[in-house]
Amino acid sequence: MREKIEWLLKSDIKGTTIEKNTGVSRAVISKLRKEQRDIGGLTLDTCEKLYNYVIALEQKK
């Protein structure tokens, strides 16, 4: 799960797009991208939202 979320955060997908599709705020996404917040400190709910978005993107390929 962590690897998929890291991939998403390192991708070129805009924070607003991730927010729109996951419900995770841009502020959280921005802090994760700037390494001001660690993935390990996220709630399970937030991790699931980000992970499920990556899975949905992979299925569209």
ABEGO torsion letter per residue (X at the ends): XAAAAAAAAABABBAAAAAAAAGBBAAAAAAAAAGABBAAABBAAAAAAAAAAAAAAAAAX
